[in-house]
Amino acid sequence: MLFMNRHDAGKYPMNYINETGHAIHSISPTLSPAPDCAAAREVLELTDDIIYEVDPLGIQTYLNSAGHSALALDMGAGLGKPWKVFIHEDDLPAFEAALDTAIRIGNDVTDLEMRLISTLGAATRTVHRLRPLRGADGSIRGVVCVGRDVTNLRRVEEQLHQSQKLETIGMLAGGIAHDFNNMLAAILGYTELMLEEKDSADPEYRGLHYIQTSTERAAALVRQILVYTRKSGSELKPVKLGEILRETLHILQSTLPKTIRVAVQADEGDDHVLADAGRIQQALMNLCVNARDAMPNGGELRMEIEHTAVQPQPAAAPGAMRPGNYVRVRIQDTGNGMPPHVLEQIWAPFFTTKPAGSGTGLGLAVVQQIILAHHGYISAESQVGRGASFFVYLPVSTSAEMEVAGRIREPVGGTETLLIVDDEPMLLDLLRDILEPKGYHVLVAATPRDALEYIEAVGDKIDLVISDNMMPAMTGKELAREIRNRYPGMRILVCSGFSPTSESDLGQIDYVSSYVQKPYQRRDLLARVRETLDGKLETGEAAI
C-alpha cells in the first residue's frame, strides 16, 4: 500500500512512501496526480485497519475513518493531539520505545500490541506496525502506523487457553480424585454403619454425625473441582429448597462478619425442586460467599424464595427459559456493584475481580454449570454503587416425582450372589459389611483377573458384578466388556470416584447395567444394587 507524505504535500505534486519508507516524487508535474491521489486516499478510508501518522514528537497528523470510529472521535478531532492519549497507560512505554526506534534508528517496528482507549472509555486490543516516513533528503519526518483490531482474536485465544487450563486441571484432578474419593467412601460408609447401631441419645451419635456431614462436604469440594472437567452426573431427587438455603446459612454463620445483616423471605407454599441437594447447596454457598466478599465494610445480605411462572413465548431466543413453574431464589447484596463490562464476564472460567491470590475465578462458572445441569437458569443484575442480585430458577417438582420420592424407604436386601471387584482392600471390606447383613452372598476379587477367574469357575451362579472403574491393568469398563462377551446376560454395576473420561457415560454403555458415584451413601448403594438386580434399570440407562 502507498501512503501520502503529508509533510511534503506542498513540495511535490504527488508524494508517496514506498515499501522501503522513502518518498517517491518522480511523477512528472505535467501528469495530473489527482485521480491517483484520490484513489490512495480512498483506500486509506475504506480499510478496516486503523491508519495514522505521527510526527517525531508523537503528535497525530493523520487518522483514517476506521481510526476515528475506533476512538469514537469526530472527523479531524484528534489531529494535533499527542497519540499517547489514546493508549492504555500500561502499554505506553512499549509505544514510546517503538516510536524511538522508528525515529532515531529508522527501522520498522512490527507486532506491537497495544490497547487503544476511545473517548467513551472502551478498550480495543490492537497490533501495530510502524514505518518511518522520509523526506526527499532522506531525513525522517514522521512515522506512519497501521493498527489492526485483534480483540476478537485474542478473546478466542484466551478461551482456548482457558480450555487448556481446564484440561490441565482435569488431569490433575483425575490423578487425585479417585484415591481421595476411595478414602471418603470408606469414612462415610463405616460412619453410616456405626450410626445405624446408635440412636440420637447415644453420646457418640453427635460426633459420628459430624464426621458424616464433614465427609459429605469434602466430597462436595471434590465435585466442585471436577464439575468443569467432566460431564458429571447427579442423582436428582425432590428436595425442599428452603431447607437447603437454611442449612447453607447455618454453615455460613461462622464466616459472616457481624457488620453484615442477613434477611430471609420465603413464600408460604411448596418449594420442592428436583435437585442434587449437595450441589445446589454448593451453588448457593458460592453466591453467598461472593455477596459477603462484595461488602467488606458491611451491608445487607438478602435472600428471597418465591414461586414464578414462565409463559410460552412465540419467538423465544435460543437459551431462553422454558415455559413452566419455577422456584426462584434471589441473593442480593448491598456492595459496590459491577459495571456492565464486568457483568458480561462473570460467568467466564477464571475471571475474577478479586485481588491476585484471593480468588480462583471458578466460583460463578461452577455455579452456572450446576444450575444448568438441573435444567434451571441463572442471571445477574448489578449497578455500580447499588449492589448486585443473582437469580436462580429451578423447576418445581411434579406430583409424579413427589410420589416416587414418597415411596423411598430402607432398601431391601436379597439372597443373590454378588461379586465385588476393587483394588482397595478397605473398600472390599466396606462393601461386604454393607451387603452381607442384607442377606447377599458376597464374593470378593482384588483384581480384574481374579474376577474373570471367578466368573470362569462359577459364572452362572453370579447374579451381579460390582466393580470399581479405575484399577491397574484393566478398568471396570473394560472388565464389563470382557464379562459381557462371555456372559451376555450378566448384570454389572460400575462405581468410581473419577476418571479422565466422562463417568456419566458409563451408564450409557450397553455392557454396563448401572453406575454409582463414589463416595456413595449406604442407602443409595443398596437401592442401586436392588434396582439393578430387579432389572428396573434397563441396559443402557444412565443411573446417576
FIKOL-741866 format. One record per residue (C-alpha): residue number from 1; residue in three letters; x, y, z. Coordinates in nm, 2 decimals. Layout:
<nodes>
 sese nupa     px     py     pz
  NUM  ALA      X      Y      Z
...
</nodes>
This chain:
<nodes>
 sese nupa     px     py     pz
    1  MET   0.00   0.00   0.00
    2  LEU   0.12   0.36  -0.08
    3  PHE   0.09   0.63   0.18
    4  MET   0.09   1.00   0.11
    5  ASN   0.36   1.20   0.30
    6  ARG   0.17   1.50   0.44
    7  HIS   0.49   1.68   0.54
    8  ASP   0.59   1.72   0.18
    9  ALA   0.24   1.77   0.04
   10  GLY   0.33   2.12  -0.08
   11  LYS   0.67   2.03  -0.22
   12  TYR   0.57   1.77  -0.48
   13  PRO   0.27   1.73  -0.70
   14  MET   0.23   1.38  -0.57
   15  ASN   0.44   1.22  -0.29
   16  TYR   0.41   0.86  -0.17
   17  ILE   0.60   0.63   0.06
   18  ASN   0.72   0.31  -0.10
   19  GLU   0.79  -0.02   0.07
   20  THR   1.13   0.09   0.20
   21  GLY   0.99   0.40   0.36
   22  HIS   1.15   0.65   0.11
   23  ALA   0.95   0.93  -0.06
   24  ILE   0.87   0.88  -0.43
   25  HIS   0.85   1.21  -0.61
   26  SER   0.95   1.13  -0.96
   27  ILE   0.60   1.17  -1.11
   28  SER   0.60   1.42  -1.39
   29  PRO   0.45   1.75  -1.30
   30  THR   0.28   1.75  -1.63
   31  LEU   0.07   1.45  -1.53
   32  SER  -0.23   1.51  -1.32
   33  PRO  -0.19   1.33  -0.98
   34  ALA  -0.54   1.39  -0.86
   35  PRO  -0.70   1.06  -0.97
   36  ASP  -0.42   0.85  -0.81
   37  CYS  -0.41   1.07  -0.50
   38  ALA  -0.79   1.03  -0.46
   39  ALA  -0.76   0.65  -0.51
   40  ALA  -0.49   0.63  -0.25
   41  ARG  -0.70   0.83   0.00
   42  GLU  -1.00   0.62  -0.08
   43  VAL  -0.80   0.30   0.00
   44  LEU  -0.70   0.46   0.34
   45  GLU  -1.06   0.54   0.42
   46  LEU  -1.21   0.21   0.31
   47  THR  -0.98  -0.02   0.51
   48  ASP  -1.09  -0.16   0.84
   49  ASP  -0.74  -0.11   0.98
   50  ILE  -0.65   0.19   1.19
   51  ILE  -0.41   0.40   0.99
   52  TYR  -0.25   0.71   1.14
   53  GLU   0.06   0.92   1.11
   54  VAL   0.25   1.10   1.39
   55  ASP   0.54   1.35   1.38
   56  PRO   0.87   1.29   1.56
   57  LEU   0.71   1.41   1.88
   58  GLY   0.42   1.17   1.86
   59  ILE   0.17   1.43   1.76
   60  GLN  -0.11   1.30   1.54
   61  THR  -0.11   1.44   1.18
   62  TYR  -0.34   1.20   1.01
   63  LEU  -0.61   0.94   1.11
   64  ASN  -0.83   0.75   0.88
   65  SER  -1.21   0.68   0.92
   66  ALA  -1.15   0.34   1.09
   67  GLY  -0.94   0.51   1.35
   68  HIS  -1.19   0.78   1.41
   69  SER  -1.46   0.51   1.46
   70  ALA  -1.25   0.30   1.69
   71  LEU  -1.16   0.60   1.91
   72  ALA  -1.52   0.75   1.90
   73  LEU  -1.38   1.07   1.75
   74  ASP  -1.55   1.32   1.52
   75  MET  -1.36   1.35   1.19
   76  GLY  -1.04   1.55   1.24
   77  ALA  -1.09   1.59   1.62
   78  GLY  -0.77   1.41   1.71
   79  LEU  -0.54   1.60   1.48
   80  GLY  -0.27   1.79   1.66
   81  LYS  -0.30   1.59   1.98
   82  PRO  -0.04   1.35   2.12
   83  TRP  -0.12   1.00   2.01
   84  LYS  -0.03   0.86   2.35
   85  VAL  -0.36   1.00   2.50
   86  PHE  -0.54   0.71   2.32
   87  ILE  -0.30   0.44   2.45
   88  HIS  -0.36   0.24   2.77
   89  GLU  -0.11   0.36   3.03
   90  ASP   0.03   0.01   3.08
   91  ASP   0.11  -0.01   2.70
   92  LEU   0.25   0.34   2.67
   93  PRO   0.62   0.25   2.74
   94  ALA   0.62   0.00   2.46
   95  PHE   0.48   0.25   2.22
   96  GLU   0.73   0.52   2.31
   97  ALA   1.01   0.27   2.27
   98  ALA   0.88   0.17   1.93
   99  LEU   0.84   0.53   1.82
  100  ASP   1.20   0.60   1.93
  101  THR   1.32   0.30   1.72
  102  ALA   1.14   0.43   1.41
  103  ILE   1.25   0.79   1.45
  104  ARG   1.60   0.76   1.59
  105  ILE   1.72   0.44   1.42
  106  GLY   1.49   0.44   1.12
  107  ASN   1.38   0.08   1.15
  108  ASP   1.03  -0.07   1.11
  109  VAL   0.86  -0.20   1.42
  110  THR   0.62  -0.49   1.39
  111  ASP   0.38  -0.68   1.61
  112  LEU   0.35  -0.40   1.86
  113  GLU   0.04  -0.49   2.07
  114  MET  -0.14  -0.21   2.25
  115  ARG  -0.48  -0.13   2.39
  116  LEU  -0.64   0.18   2.24
  117  ILE  -0.88   0.36   2.47
  118  SER  -1.17   0.55   2.30
  119  THR  -1.32   0.88   2.42
  120  LEU  -1.60   0.66   2.56
  121  GLY  -1.36   0.46   2.77
  122  ALA  -1.38   0.14   2.56
  123  ALA  -1.06  -0.06   2.51
  124  THR  -0.97  -0.21   2.18
  125  ARG  -0.68  -0.46   2.16
  126  THR  -0.47  -0.39   1.85
  127  VAL  -0.15  -0.49   1.69
  128  HIS   0.05  -0.22   1.51
  129  ARG   0.32  -0.18   1.25
  130  LEU   0.53   0.14   1.24
  131  ARG   0.74   0.26   0.95
  132  PRO   0.95   0.58   0.93
  133  LEU   0.84   0.85   0.68
  134  ARG   1.14   1.00   0.50
  135  GLY   1.16   1.33   0.31
  136  ALA   1.34   1.40  -0.02
  137  ASP   1.67   1.44   0.17
  138  GLY   1.63   1.11   0.35
  139  SER   1.56   1.26   0.68
  140  ILE   1.28   1.11   0.89
  141  ARG   0.98   1.34   0.91
  142  GLY   0.74   1.12   1.10
  143  VAL   0.60   0.77   1.13
  144  VAL   0.31   0.60   0.96
  145  CYS   0.14   0.33   1.15
  146  VAL  -0.12   0.06   1.08
  147  GLY  -0.31  -0.09   1.37
  148  ARG  -0.54  -0.40   1.34
  149  ASP  -0.82  -0.48   1.58
  150  VAL  -0.74  -0.82   1.73
  151  THR  -0.99  -0.80   2.02
  152  ASN  -1.20  -1.10   1.89
  153  LEU  -0.89  -1.29   1.80
  154  ARG  -0.74  -1.25   2.15
  155  ARG  -1.07  -1.35   2.30
  156  VAL  -1.08  -1.67   2.11
  157  GLU  -0.71  -1.74   2.20
  158  GLU  -0.79  -1.67   2.57
  159  GLN  -1.09  -1.91   2.55
  160  LEU  -0.86  -2.18   2.40
  161  HIS  -0.61  -2.10   2.68
  162  GLN  -0.88  -2.14   2.94
  163  SER  -0.99  -2.47   2.79
  164  GLN  -0.63  -2.59   2.81
  165  LYS  -0.62  -2.48   3.18
  166  LEU  -0.94  -2.68   3.24
  167  GLU  -0.79  -2.98   3.07
  168  THR  -0.48  -2.95   3.29
  169  ILE  -0.70  -2.92   3.60
  170  GLY  -0.89  -3.22   3.48
  171  MET  -0.57  -3.43   3.45
  172  LEU  -0.46  -3.32   3.79
  173  ALA  -0.80  -3.38   3.95
  174  GLY  -0.82  -3.72   3.78
  175  GLY  -0.49  -3.81   3.94
  176  ILE  -0.61  -3.75   4.30
  177  ALA  -0.99  -3.77   4.30
  178  HIS  -1.01  -4.14   4.26
  179  ASP  -0.79  -4.22   4.56
  180  PHE  -0.94  -3.93   4.76
  181  ASN  -1.30  -4.05   4.70
  182  ASN  -1.20  -4.40   4.79
  183  MET  -1.09  -4.27   5.13
  184  LEU  -1.40  -4.07   5.16
  185  ALA  -1.61  -4.37   5.07
  186  ALA  -1.46  -4.57   5.35
  187  ILE  -1.50  -4.30   5.60
  188  LEU  -1.86  -4.23   5.50
  189  GLY  -1.96  -4.59   5.47
  190  TYR  -1.83  -4.70   5.81
  191  THR  -1.96  -4.39   5.98
  192  GLU  -2.31  -4.47   5.84
  193  LEU  -2.28  -4.83   5.96
  194  MET  -2.19  -4.72   6.31
  195  LEU  -2.48  -4.47   6.31
  196  GLU  -2.72  -4.75   6.22
  197  GLU  -2.64  -4.90   6.56
  198  LYS  -2.69  -4.59   6.77
  199  ASP  -2.98  -4.36   6.84
  200  SER  -2.97  -3.98   6.88
  201  ALA  -2.94  -4.01   7.26
  202  ASP  -2.61  -4.20   7.24
  203  PRO  -2.31  -3.99   7.35
  204  GLU  -2.12  -4.09   7.04
  205  TYR  -2.41  -4.01   6.80
  206  ARG  -2.33  -3.64   6.76
  207  GLY  -1.96  -3.70   6.69
  208  LEU  -2.04  -3.96   6.43
  209  HIS  -2.30  -3.73   6.27
  210  TYR  -2.04  -3.46   6.24
  211  ILE  -1.80  -3.70   6.08
  212  GLN  -2.07  -3.80   5.83
  213  THR  -2.15  -3.43   5.75
  214  SER  -1.79  -3.33   5.71
  215  THR  -1.72  -3.62   5.48
  216  GLU  -2.01  -3.53   5.26
  217  ARG  -1.89  -3.17   5.24
  218  ALA  -1.54  -3.29   5.15
  219  ALA  -1.70  -3.49   4.87
  220  ALA  -1.88  -3.18   4.76
  221  LEU  -1.54  -2.99   4.74
  222  VAL  -1.41  -3.26   4.51
  223  ARG  -1.72  -3.23   4.29
  224  GLN  -1.66  -2.85   4.27
  225  ILE  -1.32  -2.91   4.12
  226  LEU  -1.44  -3.18   3.89
  227  VAL  -1.76  -3.00   3.77
  228  TYR  -1.57  -2.82   3.49
  229  THR  -1.35  -3.11   3.39
  230  ARG  -1.61  -3.37   3.30
  231  LYS  -1.98  -3.43   3.23
  232  SER  -2.07  -3.51   3.59
  233  GLY  -2.39  -3.68   3.66
  234  SER  -2.61  -3.61   3.96
  235  GLU  -2.89  -3.81   4.13
  236  LEU  -3.18  -3.57   4.13
  237  LYS  -3.45  -3.61   4.40
  238  PRO  -3.73  -3.38   4.52
  239  VAL  -3.58  -3.16   4.79
  240  LYS  -3.71  -2.85   4.97
  241  LEU  -3.52  -2.55   4.85
  242  GLY  -3.59  -2.36   5.17
  243  GLU  -3.43  -2.62   5.39
  244  ILE  -3.12  -2.62   5.17
  245  LEU  -3.10  -2.24   5.20
  246  ARG  -3.14  -2.25   5.58
  247  GLU  -2.86  -2.52   5.60
  248  THR  -2.64  -2.30   5.38
  249  LEU  -2.69  -2.01   5.62
  250  HIS  -2.61  -2.22   5.92
  251  ILE  -2.28  -2.32   5.76
  252  LEU  -2.21  -1.96   5.67
  253  GLN  -2.28  -1.82   6.02
  254  SER  -1.92  -1.85   6.13
  255  THR  -1.78  -1.68   5.82
  256  LEU  -2.02  -1.38   5.80
  257  PRO  -1.90  -1.07   5.99
  258  LYS  -2.13  -0.90   6.24
  259  THR  -2.14  -0.60   6.01
  260  ILE  -2.35  -0.79   5.76
  261  ARG  -2.72  -0.82   5.83
  262  VAL  -2.90  -1.13   5.69
  263  ALA  -3.26  -1.11   5.58
  264  VAL  -3.46  -1.41   5.46
  265  GLN  -3.80  -1.40   5.30
  266  ALA  -3.98  -1.71   5.17
  267  ASP  -4.31  -1.78   5.01
  268  GLU  -4.55  -1.99   5.20
  269  GLY  -4.60  -2.30   4.98
  270  ASP  -4.44  -2.60   4.84
  271  ASP  -4.08  -2.52   4.74
  272  HIS  -3.98  -2.87   4.63
  273  VAL  -3.75  -2.89   4.33
  274  LEU  -3.58  -3.18   4.16
  275  ALA  -3.22  -3.15   4.26
  276  ASP  -2.90  -3.29   4.40
  277  ALA  -2.91  -3.12   4.74
  278  GLY  -2.53  -3.12   4.79
  279  ARG  -2.46  -2.95   4.45
  280  ILE  -2.74  -2.69   4.50
  281  GLN  -2.61  -2.61   4.84
  282  GLN  -2.26  -2.57   4.68
  283  ALA  -2.41  -2.32   4.43
  284  LEU  -2.59  -2.12   4.69
  285  MET  -2.28  -2.12   4.92
  286  ASN  -2.07  -1.97   4.64
  287  LEU  -2.33  -1.70   4.57
  288  CYS  -2.35  -1.61   4.94
  289  VAL  -1.97  -1.60   4.98
  290  ASN  -1.94  -1.37   4.68
  291  ALA  -2.21  -1.15   4.83
  292  ARG  -2.01  -1.14   5.16
  293  ASP  -1.69  -1.05   4.98
  294  ALA  -1.87  -0.77   4.79
  295  MET  -1.94  -0.60   5.13
  296  PRO  -1.61  -0.56   5.31
  297  ASN  -1.75  -0.27   5.51
  298  GLY  -2.07  -0.44   5.59
  299  GLY  -2.42  -0.42   5.45
  300  GLU  -2.72  -0.65   5.40
  301  LEU  -2.73  -1.00   5.25
  302  ARG  -3.09  -1.06   5.15
  303  MET  -3.23  -1.40   5.03
  304  GLU  -3.58  -1.45   4.89
  305  ILE  -3.76  -1.76   4.77
  306  GLU  -4.07  -1.73   4.57
  307  HIS  -4.27  -1.91   4.30
  308  THR  -4.28  -1.78   3.95
  309  ALA  -4.43  -1.90   3.62
  310  VAL  -4.27  -1.86   3.28
  311  GLN  -4.52  -1.83   3.00
  312  PRO  -4.46  -1.96   2.64
  313  GLN  -4.31  -1.71   2.41
  314  PRO  -4.39  -1.72   2.03
  315  ALA  -4.04  -1.64   1.93
  316  ALA  -3.82  -1.73   2.22
  317  ALA  -3.44  -1.66   2.18
  318  PRO  -3.20  -1.96   2.19
  319  GLY  -3.12  -2.05   2.55
  320  ALA  -3.43  -1.87   2.69
  321  MET  -3.61  -2.02   2.99
  322  ARG  -3.85  -2.29   2.90
  323  PRO  -4.22  -2.23   3.00
  324  GLY  -4.32  -2.38   3.33
  325  ASN  -4.33  -2.33   3.70
  326  TYR  -4.01  -2.24   3.89
  327  VAL  -3.89  -2.17   4.24
  328  ARG  -3.68  -1.86   4.22
  329  VAL  -3.40  -1.78   4.47
  330  ARG  -3.28  -1.42   4.48
  331  ILE  -2.95  -1.35   4.66
  332  GLN  -2.89  -0.98   4.69
  333  ASP  -2.61  -0.77   4.84
  334  THR  -2.56  -0.40   4.90
  335  GLY  -2.20  -0.40   4.80
  336  ASN  -2.02  -0.18   4.54
  337  GLY  -2.19  -0.35   4.24
  338  MET  -2.04  -0.42   3.90
  339  PRO  -2.00  -0.21   3.58
  340  PRO  -2.15  -0.36   3.26
  341  HIS  -1.82  -0.48   3.11
  342  VAL  -1.76  -0.68   3.43
  343  LEU  -2.11  -0.81   3.45
  344  GLU  -2.07  -0.95   3.10
  345  GLN  -1.77  -1.16   3.20
  346  ILE  -1.87  -1.30   3.54
  347  TRP  -1.96  -1.65   3.41
  348  ALA  -1.63  -1.70   3.23
  349  PRO  -1.40  -1.96   3.39
  350  PHE  -1.11  -1.80   3.58
  351  PHE  -1.25  -1.45   3.55
  352  THR  -1.23  -1.28   3.89
  353  THR  -1.24  -0.92   4.02
  354  LYS  -1.07  -1.02   4.34
  355  PRO  -0.71  -0.93   4.41
  356  ALA  -0.44  -1.17   4.29
  357  GLY  -0.41  -1.47   4.51
  358  SER  -0.76  -1.43   4.67
  359  GLY  -0.98  -1.58   4.40
  360  THR  -0.98  -1.86   4.15
  361  GLY  -1.24  -1.73   3.92
  362  LEU  -1.41  -2.07   3.92
  363  GLY  -1.69  -1.99   4.16
  364  LEU  -1.96  -1.84   3.93
  365  ALA  -1.86  -2.06   3.64
  366  VAL  -1.92  -2.36   3.86
  367  VAL  -2.25  -2.22   3.99
  368  GLN  -2.37  -2.17   3.63
  369  GLN  -2.28  -2.53   3.54
  370  ILE  -2.46  -2.67   3.84
  371  ILE  -2.78  -2.47   3.77
  372  LEU  -2.78  -2.56   3.40
  373  ALA  -2.73  -2.93   3.50
  374  HIS  -3.05  -2.91   3.70
  375  HIS  -3.24  -2.77   3.39
  376  GLY  -3.25  -2.44   3.56
  377  TYR  -3.14  -2.08   3.48
  378  ILE  -2.93  -1.82   3.65
  379  SER  -2.90  -1.45   3.58
  380  ALA  -2.75  -1.14   3.75
  381  GLU  -2.82  -0.77   3.77
  382  SER  -2.59  -0.51   3.91
  383  GLN  -2.52  -0.13   3.90
  384  VAL  -2.21   0.04   4.03
  385  GLY  -2.28   0.16   4.38
  386  ARG  -2.61  -0.03   4.41
  387  GLY  -2.50  -0.38   4.48
  388  ALA  -2.58  -0.70   4.28
  389  SER  -2.86  -0.95   4.26
  390  PHE  -2.83  -1.31   4.15
  391  PHE  -3.15  -1.50   4.04
  392  VAL  -3.16  -1.88   4.04
  393  TYR  -3.45  -2.05   3.88
  394  LEU  -3.52  -2.43   3.94
  395  PRO  -3.81  -2.62   3.80
  396  VAL  -4.08  -2.72   4.05
  397  SER  -4.11  -3.09   4.12
  398  THR  -4.40  -3.26   3.96
  399  SER  -4.66  -3.46   4.15
  400  ALA  -4.53  -3.78   3.99
  401  GLU  -4.17  -3.71   4.11
  402  MET  -4.30  -3.63   4.46
  403  GLU  -4.49  -3.96   4.47
  404  VAL  -4.18  -4.16   4.37
  405  ALA  -3.98  -3.98   4.64
  406  GLY  -4.25  -4.06   4.90
  407  ARG  -4.21  -4.43   4.84
  408  ILE  -3.84  -4.42   4.92
  409  ARG  -3.77  -4.64   5.23
  410  GLU  -3.49  -4.86   5.37
  411  PRO  -3.37  -5.06   5.07
  412  VAL  -3.45  -5.43   5.10
  413  GLY  -3.18  -5.69   5.06
  414  GLY  -3.17  -6.03   4.89
  415  THR  -3.02  -6.37   4.87
  416  GLU  -2.84  -6.33   4.54
  417  THR  -2.46  -6.39   4.48
  418  LEU  -2.26  -6.07   4.42
  419  LEU  -1.90  -6.05   4.30
  420  ILE  -1.73  -5.72   4.41
  421  VAL  -1.41  -5.61   4.24
  422  ASP  -1.18  -5.34   4.38
  423  ASP  -0.81  -5.30   4.42
  424  GLU  -0.86  -5.12   4.76
  425  PRO  -0.89  -5.38   5.04
  426  MET  -1.08  -5.13   5.27
  427  LEU  -1.35  -5.09   5.01
  428  LEU  -1.38  -5.46   4.96
  429  ASP  -1.44  -5.49   5.34
  430  LEU  -1.68  -5.20   5.33
  431  LEU  -1.89  -5.34   5.05
  432  ARG  -1.90  -5.68   5.22
  433  ASP  -2.00  -5.52   5.55
  434  ILE  -2.28  -5.33   5.38
  435  LEU  -2.41  -5.61   5.16
  436  GLU  -2.38  -5.92   5.38
  437  PRO  -2.61  -5.80   5.66
  438  LYS  -2.88  -5.76   5.40
  439  GLY  -2.86  -6.13   5.31
  440  TYR  -2.65  -6.12   5.00
  441  HIS  -2.38  -6.38   4.94
  442  VAL  -2.06  -6.18   4.86
  443  LEU  -1.76  -6.29   4.67
  444  VAL  -1.45  -6.06   4.65
  445  ALA  -1.18  -6.01   4.39
  446  ALA  -0.89  -5.78   4.44
  447  THR  -0.80  -5.76   4.06
  448  PRO  -1.00  -5.78   3.74
  449  ARG  -0.80  -6.10   3.65
  450  ASP  -0.92  -6.26   3.98
  451  ALA  -1.27  -6.16   3.89
  452  LEU  -1.25  -6.32   3.55
  453  GLU  -1.12  -6.64   3.70
  454  TYR  -1.41  -6.64   3.95
  455  ILE  -1.65  -6.60   3.66
  456  GLU  -1.49  -6.88   3.46
  457  ALA  -1.54  -7.11   3.76
  458  VAL  -1.89  -7.01   3.88
  459  GLY  -2.01  -6.76   3.63
  460  ASP  -2.37  -6.89   3.61
  461  LYS  -2.41  -6.85   3.99
  462  ILE  -2.31  -6.48   4.00
  463  ASP  -2.61  -6.25   3.98
  464  LEU  -2.44  -5.92   3.98
  465  VAL  -2.08  -5.79   3.95
  466  ILE  -2.00  -5.46   4.14
  467  SER  -1.67  -5.33   4.01
  468  ASP  -1.46  -5.02   4.07
  469  ASN  -1.38  -4.84   3.74
  470  MET  -1.02  -4.72   3.80
  471  MET  -0.80  -5.03   3.86
  472  PRO  -0.45  -5.13   3.74
  473  ALA  -0.42  -5.32   3.42
  474  MET  -0.79  -5.31   3.34
  475  THR  -1.07  -5.06   3.41
  476  GLY  -1.41  -5.15   3.53
  477  LYS  -1.55  -5.06   3.19
  478  GLU  -1.30  -5.30   3.02
  479  LEU  -1.38  -5.57   3.27
  480  ALA  -1.75  -5.52   3.20
  481  ARG  -1.69  -5.57   2.83
  482  GLU  -1.49  -5.89   2.89
  483  ILE  -1.76  -6.03   3.12
  484  ARG  -2.04  -5.95   2.87
  485  ASN  -1.85  -6.12   2.59
  486  ARG  -1.86  -6.44   2.80
  487  TYR  -2.20  -6.39   2.97
  488  PRO  -2.41  -6.15   2.77
  489  GLY  -2.69  -6.15   3.03
  490  MET  -2.48  -6.08   3.34
  491  ARG  -2.56  -5.75   3.52
  492  ILE  -2.27  -5.52   3.60
  493  LEU  -2.27  -5.22   3.84
  494  VAL  -1.97  -4.99   3.80
  495  CYS  -1.85  -4.74   4.07
  496  SER  -1.58  -4.48   4.06
  497  GLY  -1.46  -4.16   4.22
  498  PHE  -1.34  -4.01   3.89
  499  SER  -1.17  -4.09   3.57
  500  PRO  -1.05  -3.85   3.30
  501  THR  -1.33  -3.97   3.07
  502  SER  -1.70  -3.88   3.13
  503  GLU  -1.81  -4.11   3.40
  504  SER  -2.18  -4.03   3.34
  505  ASP  -2.13  -4.20   3.00
  506  LEU  -2.07  -4.53   3.18
  507  GLY  -2.44  -4.58   3.24
  508  GLN  -2.50  -4.53   2.87
  509  ILE  -2.27  -4.82   2.76
  510  ASP  -2.46  -5.13   2.66
  511  TYR  -2.24  -5.37   2.87
  512  VAL  -2.28  -5.16   3.19
  513  SER  -2.61  -5.21   3.36
  514  SER  -2.57  -4.92   3.61
  515  TYR  -2.33  -4.67   3.75
  516  VAL  -2.28  -4.52   4.10
  517  GLN  -2.06  -4.23   4.21
  518  LYS  -1.81  -4.25   4.50
  519  PRO  -1.83  -4.17   4.78
  520  TYR  -2.17  -4.34   4.79
  521  GLN  -2.41  -4.35   5.08
  522  ARG  -2.51  -4.69   5.22
  523  ARG  -2.88  -4.64   5.14
  524  ASP  -2.81  -4.53   4.78
  525  LEU  -2.57  -4.82   4.71
  526  LEU  -2.82  -5.08   4.85
  527  ALA  -3.10  -4.92   4.64
  528  ARG  -2.89  -4.92   4.33
  529  VAL  -2.79  -5.29   4.38
  530  ARG  -3.15  -5.39   4.43
  531  GLU  -3.28  -5.19   4.13
  532  THR  -3.01  -5.34   3.91
  533  LEU  -3.08  -5.70   4.02
  534  ASP  -3.46  -5.65   3.97
  535  GLY  -3.40  -5.51   3.62
  536  LYS  -3.56  -5.17   3.70
  537  LEU  -3.26  -5.01   3.53
  538  GLU  -3.26  -5.12   3.17
  539  THR  -2.93  -5.18   2.99
  540  GLY  -2.80  -4.85   2.85
  541  GLU  -2.99  -4.63   3.10
  542  ALA  -2.78  -4.37   3.29
  543  ALA  -2.83  -4.44   3.66
  544  ILE  -2.67  -4.14   3.81
</nodes>
